[in-house]
Every structure is written in C-alpha cells, then in structure tokens.
C-alpha cells in the first residue's frame, strides 16, 4: 500500500486506523512510514464503516470511492467468505482518477 501511495507524493494522505484494544505503547503503531501518513487509534471507526478491517479509498469530499469487498458463498451448505482485496495496480488507478477529477474542478 505504501508503494502505491508514495507514487503520488504530497497529493495523497494514508491514514492507518487501529480499532482494536488500545496499544499499551504508541511504539506499537510505528513502522516504516510515509511523510503523508497518519496513524491513530479509534475504536469507533469499526462502527462508522461497519467493518473492523479492510482498505477504504476516500475522496477529497470524505466519500468512500472504493474499498475491499467482502464476499460470501455457500459451499456444501456452509457459508464461506473472504475479501476481494484491491490490487496495487487498481489502487494506483483509483487514486490517479480521483486526483485528475479533483484537479479538473
């Protein structure tokens, strides 16, 4: 994800939200970071987006433009599910389209 976002420089901000139990130490929320990356802890975020994990691409107006898609199917009478994860090329295309729309307005 960082590789995809870094291609757009300061035009994109990556926000990583931890919604589980509060980390004992803020060092738990660090790692290789971008200059335009924000990391925070907010347990209410799962309720707002009705999901506890996944990738959301949010446009300049705060609207979800794209996200990983949960899916489910029935196999042998048992529900099975997972996520259709956005691939790196898809993420880059989505961001490029959002930025071009924003610049044209």
MODELLER restraints for C-alpha pairs under 7 A, 6 or more apart:
rsr = mdl.restraints
at = mdl.atoms
rsr.add(forms.Gaussian(group=physical.xy_distance, feature=features.Distance(at['CA:1:A'], at['CA:88:A']), mean=6.98, stdev=0.5))
rsr.add(forms.Gaussian(group=physical.xy_distance, feature=features.Distance(at['CA:4:A'], at['CA:88:A']), mean=6.30, stdev=0.5))
rsr.add(forms.Gaussian(group=physical.xy_distance, feature=features.Distance(at['CA:4:A'], at['CA:91:A']), mean=6.79, stdev=0.5))
rsr.add(forms.Gaussian(group=physical.xy_distance, feature=features.Distance(at['CA:4:A'], at['CA:92:A']), mean=5.73, stdev=0.5))
rsr.add(forms.Gaussian(group=physical.xy_distance, feature=features.Distance(at['CA:5:A'], at['CA:12:A']), mean=6.56, stdev=0.5))
rsr.add(forms.Gaussian(group=physical.xy_distance, feature=features.Distance(at['CA:10:A'], at['CA:36:A']), mean=6.33, stdev=0.5))
rsr.add(forms.Gaussian(group=physical.xy_distance, feature=features.Distance(at['CA:13:A'], at['CA:36:A']), mean=4.96, stdev=0.5))
rsr.add(forms.Gaussian(group=physical.xy_distance, feature=features.Distance(at['CA:13:A'], at['CA:37:A']), mean=5.67, stdev=0.5))
rsr.add(forms.Gaussian(group=physical.xy_distance, feature=features.Distance(at['CA:14:A'], at['CA:36:A']), mean=6.37, stdev=0.5))
rsr.add(forms.Gaussian(group=physical.xy_distance, feature=features.Distance(at['CA:14:A'], at['CA:37:A']), mean=4.65, stdev=0.5))
rsr.add(forms.Gaussian(group=physical.xy_distance, feature=features.Distance(at['CA:14:A'], at['CA:38:A']), mean=6.26, stdev=0.5))
rsr.add(forms.Gaussian(group=physical.xy_distance, feature=features.Distance(at['CA:15:A'], at['CA:37:A']), mean=5.71, stdev=0.5))
rsr.add(forms.Gaussian(group=physical.xy_distance, feature=features.Distance(at['CA:15:A'], at['CA:38:A']), mean=4.70, stdev=0.5))
rsr.add(forms.Gaussian(group=physical.xy_distance, feature=features.Distance(at['CA:15:A'], at['CA:39:A']), mean=5.78, stdev=0.5))
rsr.add(forms.Gaussian(group=physical.xy_distance, feature=features.Distance(at['CA:16:A'], at['CA:38:A']), mean=6.22, stdev=0.5))
rsr.add(forms.Gaussian(group=physical.xy_distance, feature=features.Distance(at['CA:16:A'], at['CA:39:A']), mean=4.75, stdev=0.5))
rsr.add(forms.Gaussian(group=physical.xy_distance, feature=features.Distance(at['CA:16:A'], at['CA:40:A']), mean=6.47, stdev=0.5))
rsr.add(forms.Gaussian(group=physical.xy_distance, feature=features.Distance(at['CA:17:A'], at['CA:39:A']), mean=5.96, stdev=0.5))
rsr.add(forms.Gaussian(group=physical.xy_distance, feature=features.Distance(at['CA:17:A'], at['CA:40:A']), mean=5.14, stdev=0.5))
rsr.add(forms.Gaussian(group=physical.xy_distance, feature=features.Distance(at['CA:17:A'], at['CA:41:A']), mean=5.59, stdev=0.5))
rsr.add(forms.Gaussian(group=physical.xy_distance, feature=features.Distance(at['CA:17:A'], at['CA:42:A']), mean=6.49, stdev=0.5))
rsr.add(forms.Gaussian(group=physical.xy_distance, feature=features.Distance(at['CA:18:A'], at['CA:40:A']), mean=6.29, stdev=0.5))
rsr.add(forms.Gaussian(group=physical.xy_distance, feature=features.Distance(at['CA:18:A'], at['CA:41:A']), mean=4.64, stdev=0.5))
rsr.add(forms.Gaussian(group=physical.xy_distance, feature=features.Distance(at['CA:18:A'], at['CA:42:A']), mean=6.12, stdev=0.5))
rsr.add(forms.Gaussian(group=physical.xy_distance, feature=features.Distance(at['CA:19:A'], at['CA:41:A']), mean=5.98, stdev=0.5))
rsr.add(forms.Gaussian(group=physical.xy_distance, feature=features.Distance(at['CA:19:A'], at['CA:42:A']), mean=5.18, stdev=0.5))
rsr.add(forms.Gaussian(group=physical.xy_distance, feature=features.Distance(at['CA:19:A'], at['CA:43:A']), mean=4.06, stdev=0.5))
rsr.add(forms.Gaussian(group=physical.xy_distance, feature=features.Distance(at['CA:19:A'], at['CA:44:A']), mean=6.92, stdev=0.5))
rsr.add(forms.Gaussian(group=physical.xy_distance, feature=features.Distance(at['CA:19:A'], at['CA:45:A']), mean=6.37, stdev=0.5))
rsr.add(forms.Gaussian(group=physical.xy_distance, feature=features.Distance(at['CA:19:A'], at['CA:46:A']), mean=6.48, stdev=0.5))
rsr.add(forms.Gaussian(group=physical.xy_distance, feature=features.Distance(at['CA:19:A'], at['CA:52:A']), mean=6.94, stdev=0.5))
rsr.add(forms.Gaussian(group=physical.xy_distance, feature=features.Distance(at['CA:20:A'], at['CA:43:A']), mean=6.03, stdev=0.5))
rsr.add(forms.Gaussian(group=physical.xy_distance, feature=features.Distance(at['CA:22:A'], at['CA:41:A']), mean=6.86, stdev=0.5))
rsr.add(forms.Gaussian(group=physical.xy_distance, feature=features.Distance(at['CA:29:A'], at['CA:39:A']), mean=6.85, stdev=0.5))
rsr.add(forms.Gaussian(group=physical.xy_distance, feature=features.Distance(at['CA:46:A'], at['CA:52:A']), mean=4.74, stdev=0.5))
rsr.add(forms.Gaussian(group=physical.xy_distance, feature=features.Distance(at['CA:54:A'], at['CA:68:A']), mean=5.91, stdev=0.5))
rsr.add(forms.Gaussian(group=physical.xy_distance, feature=features.Distance(at['CA:55:A'], at['CA:67:A']), mean=5.41, stdev=0.5))
rsr.add(forms.Gaussian(group=physical.xy_distance, feature=features.Distance(at['CA:55:A'], at['CA:68:A']), mean=5.47, stdev=0.5))
rsr.add(forms.Gaussian(group=physical.xy_distance, feature=features.Distance(at['CA:56:A'], at['CA:64:A']), mean=6.54, stdev=0.5))
rsr.add(forms.Gaussian(group=physical.xy_distance, feature=features.Distance(at['CA:56:A'], at['CA:66:A']), mean=6.04, stdev=0.5))
rsr.add(forms.Gaussian(group=physical.xy_distance, feature=features.Distance(at['CA:56:A'], at['CA:67:A']), mean=4.37, stdev=0.5))
rsr.add(forms.Gaussian(group=physical.xy_distance, feature=features.Distance(at['CA:56:A'], at['CA:68:A']), mean=6.82, stdev=0.5))
rsr.add(forms.Gaussian(group=physical.xy_distance, feature=features.Distance(at['CA:57:A'], at['CA:64:A']), mean=5.87, stdev=0.5))
rsr.add(forms.Gaussian(group=physical.xy_distance, feature=features.Distance(at['CA:57:A'], at['CA:65:A']), mean=5.59, stdev=0.5))
rsr.add(forms.Gaussian(group=physical.xy_distance, feature=features.Distance(at['CA:57:A'], at['CA:66:A']), mean=5.21, stdev=0.5))
rsr.add(forms.Gaussian(group=physical.xy_distance, feature=features.Distance(at['CA:57:A'], at['CA:67:A']), mean=6.00, stdev=0.5))
rsr.add(forms.Gaussian(group=physical.xy_distance, feature=features.Distance(at['CA:58:A'], at['CA:64:A']), mean=4.36, stdev=0.5))
rsr.add(forms.Gaussian(group=physical.xy_distance, feature=features.Distance(at['CA:58:A'], at['CA:65:A']), mean=5.36, stdev=0.5))
rsr.add(forms.Gaussian(group=physical.xy_distance, feature=features.Distance(at['CA:59:A'], at['CA:65:A']), mean=6.00, stdev=0.5))
rsr.add(forms.Gaussian(group=physical.xy_distance, feature=features.Distance(at['CA:59:A'], at['CA:98:A']), mean=6.68, stdev=0.5))
rsr.add(forms.Gaussian(group=physical.xy_distance, feature=features.Distance(at['CA:68:A'], at['CA:83:A']), mean=6.50, stdev=0.5))
rsr.add(forms.Gaussian(group=physical.xy_distance, feature=features.Distance(at['CA:68:A'], at['CA:84:A']), mean=5.79, stdev=0.5))
rsr.add(forms.Gaussian(group=physical.xy_distance, feature=features.Distance(at['CA:68:A'], at['CA:85:A']), mean=4.91, stdev=0.5))
rsr.add(forms.Gaussian(group=physical.xy_distance, feature=features.Distance(at['CA:68:A'], at['CA:86:A']), mean=5.66, stdev=0.5))
rsr.add(forms.Gaussian(group=physical.xy_distance, feature=features.Distance(at['CA:69:A'], at['CA:83:A']), mean=5.46, stdev=0.5))
rsr.add(forms.Gaussian(group=physical.xy_distance, feature=features.Distance(at['CA:69:A'], at['CA:84:A']), mean=5.09, stdev=0.5))
rsr.add(forms.Gaussian(group=physical.xy_distance, feature=features.Distance(at['CA:69:A'], at['CA:85:A']), mean=6.72, stdev=0.5))
rsr.add(forms.Gaussian(group=physical.xy_distance, feature=features.Distance(at['CA:70:A'], at['CA:82:A']), mean=5.76, stdev=0.5))
rsr.add(forms.Gaussian(group=physical.xy_distance, feature=features.Distance(at['CA:70:A'], at['CA:83:A']), mean=4.36, stdev=0.5))
rsr.add(forms.Gaussian(group=physical.xy_distance, feature=features.Distance(at['CA:70:A'], at['CA:84:A']), mean=6.27, stdev=0.5))
rsr.add(forms.Gaussian(group=physical.xy_distance, feature=features.Distance(at['CA:71:A'], at['CA:81:A']), mean=5.37, stdev=0.5))
rsr.add(forms.Gaussian(group=physical.xy_distance, feature=features.Distance(at['CA:71:A'], at['CA:82:A']), mean=5.57, stdev=0.5))
rsr.add(forms.Gaussian(group=physical.xy_distance, feature=features.Distance(at['CA:71:A'], at['CA:83:A']), mean=5.85, stdev=0.5))
rsr.add(forms.Gaussian(group=physical.xy_distance, feature=features.Distance(at['CA:72:A'], at['CA:79:A']), mean=6.52, stdev=0.5))
rsr.add(forms.Gaussian(group=physical.xy_distance, feature=features.Distance(at['CA:72:A'], at['CA:80:A']), mean=5.43, stdev=0.5))
rsr.add(forms.Gaussian(group=physical.xy_distance, feature=features.Distance(at['CA:72:A'], at['CA:81:A']), mean=3.97, stdev=0.5))
rsr.add(forms.Gaussian(group=physical.xy_distance, feature=features.Distance(at['CA:72:A'], at['CA:82:A']), mean=6.55, stdev=0.5))
rsr.add(forms.Gaussian(group=physical.xy_distance, feature=features.Distance(at['CA:73:A'], at['CA:79:A']), mean=5.62, stdev=0.5))
rsr.add(forms.Gaussian(group=physical.xy_distance, feature=features.Distance(at['CA:73:A'], at['CA:80:A']), mean=5.38, stdev=0.5))
rsr.add(forms.Gaussian(group=physical.xy_distance, feature=features.Distance(at['CA:73:A'], at['CA:81:A']), mean=6.20, stdev=0.5))
rsr.add(forms.Gaussian(group=physical.xy_distance, feature=features.Distance(at['CA:74:A'], at['CA:80:A']), mean=6.00, stdev=0.5))
